[in-house]
Amino acid sequence: MHRSGATMAWNVFKFCTALRALGSIMILLVLGVVGVTYYAVVLNTYGPALYAGGFDFLIAFVVLILFHTLLFMLLWSYFAAVFTDPGSVPPNWRPSIDEERGEANPLVGSDFSNDVPSDPSNQHTRYCRKCNQVKPPRCHHCSLCGRCVLKMDHHCVWVVNCVGALNYKYFLLFLFYTFLETTLVTASLLPLFLAFFSDGEIPGSPGSLATTFLAFVLDLAFALSVLGFLIMHISLVASNTTTIEAYEKKTTPKWPYDLGRRKNFEQVFGMDKRYWFIPAYSEDDIRRMPVLQGLDYPSKPDFNSQ
């Protein structure tokens, strides 16, 4: 039995290591898809059309403006999700209230020692045995990152990072702008794709035509797959739920953090409308909304009173 447990632990360790290595490849894959798409849309198709004049010039100008704008927002959101820490538990963090029972009375001093809770099985608090520390509400341990992550949603190999309290908005914007960009590319390259199956002659070298065909197929596949993820996360934001919590809610009759769609949305995107569609927060939002720090989450008054 001991040998079996050790073998399982070793397999999990190798699996986590493999996923970390895969994440670095994913960044190159994303940039590779962007490169192929840029060549097909800008250099091979609509860039040369700018010199045609007339209606073709107008169409090409509009497509290129939209393409570069969405590409800029996509890459900004993507690298913000990659390089932003999703949220770590502050050293020696202690809850000011009993989060599990919703009581407003501070925990008594006997519940904690100087470093860790004297009784890790204490039901008044959430405790991570792997990190050997107290866990804030809605915090989960990530085996890939090897630490607890505030309001963890999931570990995403595409961004080589956990998606948590501090970068969830950036991840959602990455999905949003990826869907818009890939949909634009698919629509703009559709006439050329259809021309592949016609009897007419298509200008361009075999290599450029193959790249355009590949870009169309890749962007269509990404648009359809990202749409599914986007719809799922929109429903999660609307109920103030993470992917992990959506599974946990199956055994929870009432969800205390669902404050209504408007407030749920603001807990992710902030209250300043000017910042809703960019991967950043205003200084006022950061100062006024402790929820954006991933430690303090308001809940329904009727839940706290139970």
For each residue, the residues with C-beta under 8 A, 3 or more apart:
1: 4 5
2: 5 6
3: 6 7
4: 1 7 8
5: 1 2 8 9
6: 2 3 9 10
7: 3 4 10 11
8: 4 5 11 12
9: 5 6 12 13
10: 6 7 13 14
11: 7 8 14 15
12: 8 9 15 16 143
13: 9 10 16 17
14: 10 11 17 18
15: 11 12 18 19
16: 12 13 19 20 143 144
17: 13 14 20 21
18: 14 15 21 22
19: 15 16 22 23 144 155 157
20: 16 17 23 24 144 160
21: 17 18 24 25
22: 18 19 25 26 157
23: 19 20 26 27 157 158 159 160 161
24: 20 21 27 28 160
25: 21 22 28 29
26: 22 23 29 30 157 158 159 160
27: 23 24 30 31 82 160
28: 24 25 31 32
29: 25 26 32 33
30: 26 27 33 34 78 158
31: 27 28 34 35
32: 28 29 35 36
33: 29 30 36 37 218 219 222
34: 30 31 37 38 71 75
35: 31 32 38 39
36: 32 33 39 40 211 214 215 218
37: 33 34 40 41 185 215 218 219
38: 34 35 41 42 43 71
39: 35 36 42 43 44 211 215
40: 36 37 43 44 45 185 189 211 212 214 215 216
41: 37 38 44 45 46 63 64 67 185 188 189 215
42: 38 39 45 46 47 64 67
43: 38 39 40 47
44: 39 40 41 47 48 204 208 211 212
45: 40 41 42 48 49 188 189 192 212
46: 41 42 49 50 59 60 63 64 67 188
47: 42 43 44 50 60 64
48: 44 45 51 52
49: 45 46 52 56 57 59 60
50: 46 47 57 60 61 64
51: 48 57
52: 48 49 56 57 60
53: 56 57
54: 57 58
55: 58 59
56: 49 52 53 59 60
57: 49 50 51 52 53 54 60 61
58: 54 55 61 62
59: 46 49 55 56 62 63
60: 46 47 49 50 52 56 57 63 64
61: 50 57 58 64 65
62: 58 59 65 66
63: 41 46 59 60 66 67 184 188
64: 41 42 46 47 50 60 61 67 68
65: 61 62 68 69
66: 62 63 69 70 184
67: 41 42 46 63 64 70 71 181 184 185 188
68: 64 65 71 72
69: 65 66 72 73
70: 66 67 73 74 177 180 181 184
71: 34 38 67 68 74 75 181
72: 68 69 75 76
73: 69 70 76 77 173 177 277 278
74: 70 71 77 78 174 177 178 181
75: 34 71 72 78 79
76: 72 73 79 80 278 279
77: 73 74 80 81 170 171 173 174 176 177 279
78: 30 74 75 81 82 159 174 178
79: 75 76 82 83
80: 76 77 83 84 167 170 173 174 279 280
81: 77 78 84 156 159 161 163 167 170 171 174 279
82: 27 78 79 159 160 161
83: 79 80 161
84: 80 81 161 166 167 170
85: 88 166 167
86: 149 150 152 161 162 163 164 165 166 167 168
87: 149 150 151 164 165 166 167 293 294
88: 85 147 148 149 150
89: 93 131 133 134 135 136 139 147 148 150
90: 93 295
91:
92: 115
93: 89 90 133 134 136 295
94: 107 112 134
95: 98 99 107 125 134 136 137
96: 106
97: 102 103 104 105 106 107
98: 95 101 102 103 105 107 124 125
99: 95 102 125 126 136 137
100: 123 124 125 126
101: 98 124
102: 97 98 99 256 299 303 304 305 306
103: 97 98
104: 97 304
105: 97 98
106: 96 97
107: 94 95 97 98 111 112 124 125
108: 111
109: 112
110: 118
111: 107 108 117 118 119 122 124 125
112: 94 107 109 116 117 118 134
113: 116 117 118
114:
115: 92
116: 112 113 120 132 133 134
117: 111 112 113 120 122 125 127 134
118: 110 111 112 113
119: 111 122
120: 116 117 127 129
121: 127
122: 111 117 119 125 127
123: 100
124: 98 100 101 107 111
125: 95 98 99 100 107 111 117 122 134 135
126: 99 100 134 135 136 137 139
127: 117 120 121 122 133 134 135
128: 131 132 133 134 135 139 141 148
129: 120 132
130: 141
131: 89 128 135 141 147 148
132: 116 128 129
133: 89 93 116 127 128 148
134: 89 93 94 95 112 116 117 125 126 127 128
135: 89 125 126 127 128 131 139 140 141 148
136: 89 93 95 99 126 139 150 294 295
137: 95 99 126 297
138: 150 151 152 165 242 245 257 294 297
139: 89 126 128 135 136 148 149 150 151 152 294
140: 135 148 149 152 244
141: 128 130 131 135 147 148 149
142: 145 146 147 148 149 152 155 162
143: 12 16 146
144: 16 19 20 155 162
145: 142 149 155 161 162
146: 142 143
147: 88 89 131 141 142
148: 88 89 128 131 133 135 139 140 141 142 152
149: 86 87 88 139 140 141 142 145 152 162 164 165
150: 86 87 88 89 136 138 139 164 165 166 293 294 295
151: 87 138 139 164 165 168 242 294 297
152: 86 138 139 140 142 148 149 155 162 163 164 242 244
153: 162 163 164 168 171 236 242 243 244
154: 162 163 242 243 244
155: 19 142 144 145 152 161 162 163
156: 81 159 160 161 162 163 171
157: 19 22 23 26 160
158: 23 26 30
159: 23 26 78 81 82 156 163 171 174
160: 20 23 24 26 27 82 156 157
161: 23 81 82 83 84 86 145 155 156 167
162: 86 142 144 145 149 152 153 154 155 156
163: 81 86 152 153 154 155 156 159 167 168 171
164: 86 87 149 150 151 152 153 167 168 294
165: 86 87 138 149 150 151 168 292 293 294
166: 84 85 86 87 150 292 293 294
167: 80 81 84 85 86 87 161 163 164 170 171
168: 86 151 153 163 164 165 171 172 242 268
169: 172 173 268 269 270 279 281
170: 77 80 81 84 167 173 174 279
171: 77 81 153 156 159 163 167 168 174 175
172: 168 169 175 176 230 233 237 268
173: 73 77 80 169 170 176 177 277 278 279
174: 74 77 78 80 81 159 170 171 177 178 279
175: 171 172 178 179 226 229 230 233
176: 77 172 173 179 180 230 277
177: 70 73 74 77 173 174 180 181
178: 74 78 174 175 181 182 222 226
179: 175 176 182 183 223 226 227 230
180: 70 176 177 183 184
181: 67 70 71 74 177 178 184 185 219
182: 178 179 185 186 219 220 222 223 226
183: 179 180 186 187 223
184: 63 66 67 70 180 181 187 188
185: 37 40 41 67 181 182 188 189 215 216 219
186: 182 183 189 190 216 219 220 223
187: 183 184 190
188: 41 45 46 63 67 184 185
189: 40 41 45 185 186 192 193 212 215 216 219
190: 186 187 193 194 216
191: 194 195
192: 45 189 195 196 202 212 216
193: 189 190 196 212 213 216
194: 190 191 197 198
195: 191 192 198 200 202
196: 192 193 202 209 213
197: 194
198: 194 195
199:
200: 195
201:
202: 192 195 196 209
203:
204: 44 208 209 212
205: 208 209
206: 209 210
207: 210 211
208: 44 204 205 211 212
209: 196 202 204 205 206 212 213
210: 206 207 213 214
211: 36 39 40 44 207 208 214 215
212: 40 44 45 189 192 193 204 208 209 215 216
213: 193 196 209 210 216 217
214: 36 40 210 211 217 218
215: 36 37 39 40 41 185 189 211 212 218 219
216: 40 185 186 189 190 192 193 212 213 219 220
217: 213 214 220 221
218: 33 36 37 214 215 221 222
219: 33 37 181 182 185 186 189 215 216 222 223
220: 182 186 216 217 223 224
221: 217 218 224 225
222: 33 178 182 218 219 225 226
223: 179 182 183 186 219 220 226 227
224: 220 221 227 228
225: 221 222 228 229
226: 175 178 179 182 222 223 229 230
227: 179 223 224 230 231
228: 224 225 231 232
229: 175 225 226 232 233
230: 172 175 176 179 226 227 233 234
231: 227 228 234 235
232: 228 229 235 236
233: 172 175 229 230 236 237
234: 230 231 237 238
235: 231 232 238 239
236: 153 232 233 239 241 242 243 246
237: 172 233 234 240 264 265 268
238: 234 235 261 264 265
239: 235 236 255 258 264
240: 237 255 257 258 259 263 264 267
241: 236 245 246 249 255 257 258
242: 138 151 152 153 154 168 236 245 246
243: 153 154 236 246 247
244: 140 152 153 154 247 248
245: 138 241 242 248 249 255
246: 236 241 242 243 249
247: 243 244 250
248: 244 245 251 252
249: 241 245 246 252 255
250: 247
251: 248
252: 248 249 255
253:
254: 300 303
255: 239 240 241 245 249 252 258
256: 102 299 300 303 304
257: 138 240 241 264 297 298 299 300
258: 239 240 241 255 264 300
259: 240 263 264 267 298 299 300
260: 263 264
261: 238 264 265
262: 265 266
263: 240 259 260 266 267
264: 237 238 239 240 257 258 259 260 261 267 268
265: 237 238 261 262 268 269
266: 262 263 269 270 271 289
267: 240 259 263 264 289 291 292 297
268: 168 169 172 237 264 265
269: 169 265 266 275 276
270: 169 266 275 276 281 282 285 289 292
271: 266 284 285 288 289
272: 275 276 281 282 284 285
273: 276
274: 282
275: 269 270 272 278 280 281 282 285
276: 269 270 272 273
277: 73 173 176
278: 73 76 173 275
279: 76 77 80 81 169 170 173 174
280: 80 275
281: 169 270 272 275 285 286 292
282: 270 272 274 275 285 286
283: 286 287
284: 271 272 287 288
285: 270 271 272 275 281 282 288 289 292
286: 281 282 283 289 292 293
287: 283 284
288: 271 284 285
289: 266 267 270 271 285 286 292
290: 293 295 296
291: 267 294 296 297 298
292: 165 166 267 270 281 285 286 289
293: 87 150 165 166 286 290 296
294: 87 136 138 139 150 151 164 165 166 291
295: 90 93 136 150 290
296: 290 291 293
297: 137 138 151 257 267 291
298: 257 259 291
299: 102 256 257 259 303 304
300: 254 256 257 258 259 303 304
301: 304 305
302: 305 306
303: 102 254 256 299 300 306
304: 102 104 256 299 300 301
305: 102 301 302
306: 102 302 303
